[in-house]
Amino acid sequence: MTSSENKSNLTFTANYLVSNIECSSCEESCENAIKNIPGRSIKAYNMKKTDSNENLLTIESNIPPSRLVTALQDIGKDAVIRGTSSSLQVENDLGACTAILEAPEDTSNCSDHFEENEITKSIINQSTVLGVRVASIRGIVRAIELNSGSKSKDSEIWLDLALTKLPNLNSNYNLNIHKFGNVQNFNTLGPIMKSIQITLNNGSDFKAINSSLKNVAESEASASLKLKDLVGRGVSICNSNNSECFAIGLWARSSGMWSNTKKVCACSGKTVWEERKDALESGLV
């Protein structure tokens, strides 16, 4: 069975805060929009009000977060992912890894022409958003563990890519996982440990991380990657022979299920939805 065929049997659980839910009709519209996503497999779906009157969606499915969010945006809603679960199902579950991708400091070996998704046109200034220079943002990639319900058997790490600015948003690239996490530039990320071939469709792709690995570093004995192997390492988006680098980032741990109860950011003093506005203005899904 191929990874694509197996995807419908593998799922993960995630919760989202959803905006602009005013009535039962709004809830029904959200459910219909999500259940009409092509290729989706949904094992559990629940939308409820929290004690603070927020709309919380908990869903077990194979739907990548970027696809679920854009489906809700298409009907005038929005969503913020609050946590995901891996097959470990334990307290302080790693859940997922995320990397915000930005342009390398040294762009001398990059193409001068870039395609942009429409959402990036909403950038309004050159300020820093989420610790990243707004004008430099190239998108986001999430690594999520899908599983069949067992503790560890039949689990796979899948990449959810939402790229917003590249020479061609409908083309093939390499997503490289580097040995180090110094994101000054491509070279400071260190040797490429693993190279994954991605095929973008309007900047998006969703695929098993181990389905098309090229083991670059000879010292690495295994081509199979786990979430814990990613945290703290660098990631880059390059052309097929890695001669041009278009984006770099750092893999960071994401919240597990129910471990993110933040209402206000301690760093910025902004609410979840104020931070969400900043993210949208920077081109992040």
C-alpha positions as a Python dict, from the first residue, in 0.01 Angstrom:
ca = {
    (1, 'M'): (0, 0, 0),
    (2, 'T'): (143, 339, -98),
    (3, 'S'): (156, 637, 135),
    (4, 'S'): (-119, 810, -62),
    (5, 'E'): (-346, 508, -38),
    (6, 'N'): (-266, 466, 331),
    (7, 'K'): (-341, 830, 416),
    (8, 'S'): (-716, 767, 442),
    (9, 'N'): (-648, 506, 713),
    (10, 'L'): (-417, 733, 914),
    (11, 'T'): (-551, 1025, 1116),
    (12, 'F'): (-455, 1270, 1387),
    (13, 'T'): (-658, 1467, 1640),
    (14, 'A'): (-639, 1846, 1651),
    (15, 'N'): (-830, 2128, 1812),
    (16, 'Y'): (-893, 2471, 1663),
    (17, 'L'): (-1044, 2796, 1781),
    (18, 'V'): (-1293, 2908, 1517),
    (19, 'S'): (-1409, 3267, 1464),
    (20, 'N'): (-1737, 3418, 1341),
    (21, 'I'): (-1962, 3143, 1480),
    (22, 'E'): (-2285, 3317, 1577),
    (23, 'C'): (-2549, 3045, 1560),
    (24, 'S'): (-2625, 2682, 1481),
    (25, 'S'): (-2641, 2768, 1111),
    (26, 'C'): (-2281, 2891, 1130),
    (27, 'E'): (-2177, 2566, 1296),
    (28, 'E'): (-2353, 2367, 1023),
    (29, 'S'): (-2182, 2571, 751),
    (30, 'C'): (-1843, 2498, 906),
    (31, 'E'): (-1914, 2127, 932),
    (32, 'N'): (-2033, 2110, 571),
    (33, 'A'): (-1728, 2302, 445),
    (34, 'I'): (-1492, 2065, 624),
    (35, 'K'): (-1675, 1748, 527),
    (36, 'N'): (-1676, 1858, 162),
    (37, 'I'): (-1294, 1870, 147),
    (38, 'P'): (-1189, 1617, -121),
    (39, 'G'): (-1014, 1306, 7),
    (40, 'R'): (-1099, 1375, 369),
    (41, 'S'): (-1142, 1097, 624),
    (42, 'I'): (-1312, 1212, 946),
    (43, 'K'): (-1338, 977, 1243),
    (44, 'A'): (-1464, 1228, 1501),
    (45, 'Y'): (-1599, 1585, 1485),
    (46, 'N'): (-1713, 1808, 1771),
    (47, 'M'): (-1775, 2185, 1787),
    (48, 'K'): (-1855, 2332, 2128),
    (49, 'K'): (-1844, 2651, 2331),
    (50, 'T'): (-1571, 2678, 2593),
    (51, 'D'): (-1616, 2829, 2940),
    (52, 'S'): (-1479, 3155, 2799),
    (53, 'N'): (-1741, 3148, 2519),
    (54, 'E'): (-1493, 3057, 2247),
    (55, 'N'): (-1578, 2814, 1967),
    (56, 'L'): (-1357, 2507, 1994),
    (57, 'L'): (-1345, 2245, 1718),
    (58, 'T'): (-1196, 1905, 1799),
    (59, 'I'): (-1154, 1680, 1498),
    (60, 'E'): (-986, 1348, 1425),
    (61, 'S'): (-913, 1332, 1054),
    (62, 'N'): (-648, 1320, 784),
    (63, 'I'): (-707, 1684, 685),
    (64, 'P'): (-392, 1901, 691),
    (65, 'P'): (-438, 2211, 910),
    (66, 'S'): (-370, 2453, 624),
    (67, 'R'): (-645, 2290, 414),
    (68, 'L'): (-898, 2296, 698),
    (69, 'V'): (-825, 2662, 774),
    (70, 'T'): (-856, 2771, 410),
    (71, 'A'): (-1185, 2578, 376),
    (72, 'L'): (-1325, 2783, 666),
    (73, 'Q'): (-1180, 3105, 525),
    (74, 'D'): (-1365, 3035, 200),
    (75, 'I'): (-1698, 3068, 388),
    (76, 'G'): (-1601, 3379, 584),
    (77, 'K'): (-1469, 3209, 898),
    (78, 'D'): (-1118, 3162, 1033),
    (79, 'A'): (-943, 2916, 1263),
    (80, 'V'): (-631, 2894, 1479),
    (81, 'I'): (-484, 2553, 1550),
    (82, 'R'): (-440, 2504, 1925),
    (83, 'G'): (-287, 2159, 1948),
    (84, 'T'): (-238, 1822, 1786),
    (85, 'S'): (-184, 1472, 1919),
    (86, 'S'): (64, 1206, 1811),
    (87, 'S'): (35, 833, 1862),
    (88, 'L'): (206, 862, 2201),
    (89, 'Q'): (-115, 993, 2361),
    (90, 'V'): (68, 1101, 2676),
    (91, 'E'): (96, 1414, 2889),
    (92, 'N'): (324, 1675, 2727),
    (93, 'D'): (274, 1497, 2394),
    (94, 'L'): (505, 1640, 2128),
    (95, 'G'): (207, 1663, 1893),
    (96, 'A'): (368, 1833, 1595),
    (97, 'C'): (660, 2046, 1478),
    (98, 'T'): (633, 2377, 1293),
    (99, 'A'): (876, 2596, 1101),
    (100, 'I'): (807, 2947, 976),
    (101, 'L'): (1003, 2987, 652),
    (102, 'E'): (1171, 3311, 555),
    (103, 'A'): (1411, 3430, 289),
    (104, 'P'): (1780, 3361, 358),
    (105, 'E'): (1984, 3665, 461),
    (106, 'D'): (2206, 3601, 159),
    (107, 'T'): (1984, 3592, -150),
    (108, 'S'): (2265, 3631, -403),
    (109, 'N'): (2207, 3277, -534),
    (110, 'C'): (1827, 3315, -557),
    (111, 'S'): (1605, 3398, -849),
    (112, 'D'): (1491, 3761, -876),
    (113, 'H'): (1135, 3662, -974),
    (114, 'F'): (889, 3520, -723),
    (115, 'E'): (525, 3423, -749),
    (116, 'E'): (299, 3525, -461),
    (117, 'N'): (-26, 3383, -330),
    (118, 'E'): (-303, 3643, -308),
    (119, 'I'): (-291, 3637, 71),
    (120, 'T'): (60, 3783, 78),
    (121, 'K'): (-71, 4102, -82),
    (122, 'S'): (-226, 4192, 254),
    (123, 'I'): (119, 4266, 400),
    (124, 'I'): (92, 4622, 530),
    (125, 'N'): (433, 4704, 676),
    (126, 'Q'): (787, 4584, 732),
    (127, 'S'): (750, 4517, 1106),
    (128, 'T'): (837, 4195, 1282),
    (129, 'V'): (559, 3936, 1308),
    (130, 'L'): (597, 3628, 1525),
    (131, 'G'): (971, 3695, 1548),
    (132, 'V'): (1016, 3693, 1169),
    (133, 'R'): (1068, 3986, 932),
    (134, 'V'): (730, 4025, 758),
    (135, 'A'): (866, 4108, 413),
    (136, 'S'): (1088, 3799, 422),
    (137, 'I'): (821, 3539, 499),
    (138, 'R'): (795, 3255, 249),
    (139, 'G'): (536, 3035, 425),
    (140, 'I'): (501, 2768, 689),
    (141, 'V'): (554, 2392, 713),
    (142, 'R'): (411, 2161, 978),
    (143, 'A'): (515, 1805, 1057),
    (144, 'I'): (226, 1599, 1197),
    (145, 'E'): (210, 1238, 1307),
    (146, 'L'): (-80, 1045, 1156),
    (147, 'N'): (-161, 706, 1306),
    (148, 'S'): (-414, 425, 1291),
    (149, 'G'): (-498, 439, 1659),
    (150, 'S'): (-226, 215, 1802),
    (151, 'K'): (49, 342, 2030),
    (152, 'S'): (327, 337, 1772),
    (153, 'K'): (248, 90, 1495),
    (154, 'D'): (151, 223, 1153),
    (155, 'S'): (230, 586, 1238),
    (156, 'E'): (374, 820, 977),
    (157, 'I'): (504, 1175, 981),
    (158, 'W'): (334, 1393, 719),
    (159, 'L'): (437, 1738, 598),
    (160, 'D'): (174, 2010, 559),
    (161, 'L'): (327, 2283, 342),
    (162, 'A'): (174, 2625, 280),
    (163, 'L'): (430, 2826, 83),
    (164, 'T'): (341, 3182, -15),
    (165, 'K'): (632, 3320, -214),
    (166, 'L'): (862, 3119, -445),
    (167, 'P'): (983, 3139, -806),
    (168, 'N'): (702, 2898, -904),
    (169, 'L'): (425, 2793, -666),
    (170, 'N'): (339, 2499, -893),
    (171, 'S'): (668, 2317, -922),
    (172, 'N'): (902, 2062, -764),
    (173, 'Y'): (1146, 2152, -486),
    (174, 'N'): (1358, 1988, -219),
    (175, 'L'): (1269, 2031, 146),
    (176, 'N'): (1598, 1973, 328),
    (177, 'I'): (1644, 1885, 694),
    (178, 'H'): (1977, 2011, 821),
    (179, 'K'): (2201, 1895, 1102),
    (180, 'F'): (2217, 2230, 1282),
    (181, 'G'): (1973, 2509, 1371),
    (182, 'N'): (2168, 2829, 1305),
    (183, 'V'): (1935, 3021, 1071),
    (184, 'Q'): (2171, 3306, 980),
    (185, 'N'): (2185, 3169, 626),
    (186, 'F'): (2174, 2845, 427),
    (187, 'N'): (2536, 2754, 498),
    (188, 'T'): (2508, 2797, 876),
    (189, 'L'): (2232, 2535, 883),
    (190, 'G'): (2505, 2278, 832),
    (191, 'P'): (2505, 1955, 631),
    (192, 'I'): (2180, 1828, 479),
    (193, 'M'): (2073, 1517, 670),
    (194, 'K'): (1765, 1435, 466),
    (195, 'S'): (1621, 1574, 143),
    (196, 'I'): (1249, 1532, 69),
    (197, 'Q'): (1107, 1592, -276),
    (198, 'I'): (791, 1807, -269),
    (199, 'T'): (549, 1891, -548),
    (200, 'L'): (362, 2217, -491),
    (201, 'N'): (11, 2295, -611),
    (202, 'N'): (-48, 2667, -557),
    (203, 'G'): (213, 2653, -284),
    (204, 'S'): (67, 2352, -104),
    (205, 'D'): (164, 1988, -57),
    (206, 'F'): (76, 1718, 197),
    (207, 'K'): (286, 1406, 194),
    (208, 'A'): (456, 1145, 409),
    (209, 'I'): (796, 1271, 519),
    (210, 'N'): (961, 933, 465),
    (211, 'S'): (796, 859, 128),
    (212, 'S'): (1065, 1020, -89),
    (213, 'L'): (1371, 1061, 130),
    (214, 'K'): (1720, 1092, -6),
    (215, 'N'): (1968, 1020, 271),
    (216, 'V'): (2240, 1277, 206),
    (217, 'A'): (2464, 1245, 512),
    (218, 'E'): (2651, 916, 494),
    (219, 'S'): (2682, 905, 873),
    (220, 'E'): (2305, 880, 911),
    (221, 'A'): (2218, 512, 935),
    (222, 'S'): (1842, 536, 900),
    (223, 'A'): (1622, 728, 655),
    (224, 'S'): (1320, 715, 888),
    (225, 'L'): (1244, 1035, 1077),
    (226, 'K'): (1040, 1095, 1393),
    (227, 'L'): (908, 1422, 1532),
    (228, 'K'): (1175, 1431, 1801),
    (229, 'D'): (1443, 1415, 1530),
    (230, 'L'): (1326, 1748, 1385),
    (231, 'V'): (1311, 1979, 1687),
    (232, 'G'): (1593, 2234, 1686),
    (233, 'R'): (1716, 2147, 1338),
    (234, 'G'): (1714, 2373, 1034),
    (235, 'V'): (1493, 2333, 728),
    (236, 'S'): (1537, 2479, 381),
    (237, 'I'): (1345, 2493, 52),
    (238, 'C'): (1574, 2462, -249),
    (239, 'N'): (1566, 2371, -616),
    (240, 'S'): (1604, 2007, -721),
    (241, 'N'): (1984, 2002, -699),
    (242, 'N'): (2008, 2237, -396),
    (243, 'S'): (2206, 2496, -592),
    (244, 'E'): (1953, 2769, -508),
    (245, 'C'): (1795, 2823, -165),
    (246, 'F'): (1466, 3012, -148),
    (247, 'A'): (1364, 2978, 217),
    (248, 'I'): (1503, 2866, 552),
    (249, 'G'): (1357, 2804, 896),
    (250, 'L'): (1390, 2623, 1227),
    (251, 'W'): (1181, 2328, 1345),
    (252, 'A'): (1014, 2409, 1678),
    (253, 'R'): (786, 2202, 1899),
    (254, 'S'): (412, 2269, 1864),
    (255, 'S'): (152, 2225, 2136),
    (256, 'G'): (-1, 1888, 2205),
    (257, 'M'): (-373, 1838, 2260),
    (258, 'W'): (-516, 2055, 2542),
    (259, 'S'): (-170, 2187, 2637),
    (260, 'N'): (-223, 2532, 2481),
    (261, 'T'): (-470, 2732, 2689),
    (262, 'K'): (-307, 3070, 2622),
    (263, 'K'): (-547, 3364, 2594),
    (264, 'V'): (-288, 3646, 2582),
    (265, 'C'): (72, 3623, 2462),
    (266, 'A'): (315, 3697, 2744),
    (267, 'C'): (565, 3842, 2495),
    (268, 'S'): (346, 4074, 2288),
    (269, 'G'): (46, 4126, 2518),
    (270, 'K'): (-180, 4043, 2223),
    (271, 'T'): (-479, 3810, 2225),
    (272, 'V'): (-495, 3494, 2014),
    (273, 'W'): (-700, 3669, 1745),
    (274, 'E'): (-476, 3979, 1743),
    (275, 'E'): (-181, 3748, 1683),
    (276, 'R'): (-385, 3572, 1416),
    (277, 'K'): (-440, 3904, 1237),
    (278, 'D'): (-65, 3964, 1240),
    (279, 'A'): (-4, 3618, 1096),
    (280, 'L'): (-255, 3668, 815),
    (281, 'E'): (-100, 4005, 730),
    (282, 'S'): (237, 3831, 700),
    (283, 'G'): (99, 3571, 459),
    (284, 'L'): (82, 3273, 698),
    (285, 'V'): (-214, 3033, 676),
}
